[in-house]
């Protein structure tokens, strides 16, 4: 399950973003993805933010899974092709 989730498309996923340094948590929906960042919409104040993957933990709320953002720093199209 974990490997399968990491390989699939993340756009549209509901997540909690936990910043490594501050511990601050943001509830958001992923709108777009690049190799190093997520573009997310904050569910609280509806603002759009760009989040650097390597600086946070991503908690996939629908799957109860917490992933270090460092493990997600690949281009989406390359990550989907991973074995």
Order of alpha helices (4+ residues) and beta strands (2+ residues): alpha-beta-beta-beta-beta-beta-beta-alpha
